[in-house]
Structures are given as C-alpha cells and as structure tokens.
Amino acid sequence: MEDVPIKKRTTFLGFLAFLLGILCIVMIFIKPVEFGIVTASNWFLVIFGVAVLTLIVSLIGIAKETERNFFPVIGFIISMGYIVFWLVFFLLILMGVM
C-alpha cells in the first residue's frame, strides 16, 4: 500500500494569521482613536495583544500538517518583529543608551 502524500492548502487559519499581522502593522502607524475601552493610553497594550494573538495563530498554522506555511510564516515574522522591537527598545532604555 502506497502512502498518499498530504495535500497542503491554505486554510482560514493561514489567512487569519496573515491578516492579523497586517492589522498589527497598520495599528502601529495609525493615530490611536478611542474605540470604547481602547484609548490612547492603552493603545500599546492593544497592539501588543494583537501581536501575541498573531504569534499564537501563526504557530498553530505552522504546526498543522495540512496547512501551507507561507501565510502563517509571514504573520509570525511580522508579529515577532514588533515584539523584538519593543524588547530591544526597553533594553536600550535600561542600559541608558536612549
């Protein structure tokens, strides 16, 4: 009996990871607008939450064997780029460079 190769395709999870990554980038560059409980003072937390959500969804999409990894990998790179930026920023502040 021959093993049938798994047919990989892009599912909703892959598109969701990609769109959340795009949303994360867009939220970085737009002016914080008050949306109910989201105000300018906690805008950073909302963007960080979207980045973490994108990271989780991307990792689930990458781990699935039936998923093409293109869109989840792009979402993963975008979300990690944002998180790494803030980690480097705070490290530079702690070291007294900025």
N, C-alpha and C positions, 0 to 999 in steps of 0.2 A: 504494500500500500504506500503510495507516494504522499509526501507531505504537501499539502496545498499551501502556497505562500499566503500570508495575511495581506489582504488588500487594504492598503492605507489610504485614508481620505481625510479631508479637513472637516471637522465637525463643529458644532456650535461652540464647544469649549475652546477650540483654537481661535475662532473668530472673536469670542469674548475676551480672551487673553490679549489679543492684538488691539481690540477696541478700548479696553481698559488702559493699555499702555499709551495709546493715543490720547485718551482722556487725561491721563496723568500729565503728559507733556503740555496739553492745551491748558490745563488748570495752573500750571506753573507760570505761564505767560499772560494769563488774563488777570484783570484787576479783580480783587476779591469783591464780590457783590453779596449782599445779605440775602440768604435764602432761608428764612425762618431761623433755625438754631445755628446755622453756619454764618458766622460773622467774620469780619476782617481779623479779629483777634485769634480765632481758632482755625483759620484757613490753612495754616501749616499742618495742623493735625489731620484735616480732611485730606489734603494731598498725600500725606504720609500714609494714611489709611488706605487710600486708593492704590498707592504703590505696593503696600503689603498685600492687598487683595489681588492685585495683578500678579505679584510674585507667587502667591499660593495657587491661583488658577493656572498660571503658566507651568508650574512644577507638576501639577496634576495632568495637564495636557501633554507634557513631555514624557511622563511616566506611562501614559496609555500606549499600548502596543498597536492599536488600530488607528492612531492619530498621526497625521503628518506633522512633523516637528517645526515647520517653517514659522507659522504664526505664533505658536507658544514660545519659541526661542526669541523672536523679535520682542514680544511682550516682556519676557524675562530680562532681556538686555536693557530695555527702557526702564523697567522698574528698579533693577539693580543699579543702573546709572544714577538715578535720583537718590537712592538710599546711600550709595557710596559718596556722592557729592556732599550730602549733609554730614556724614561721618568725618570726612576729610576737613570740612569746614569747622566742625566743633573741635577736632584735634588741633587744628591750627590756632584756634582761639585759646585752647588750654595751654598750648606751648608759648603763647604770647606773640605769635607772628602777626596776627591780624588785630 
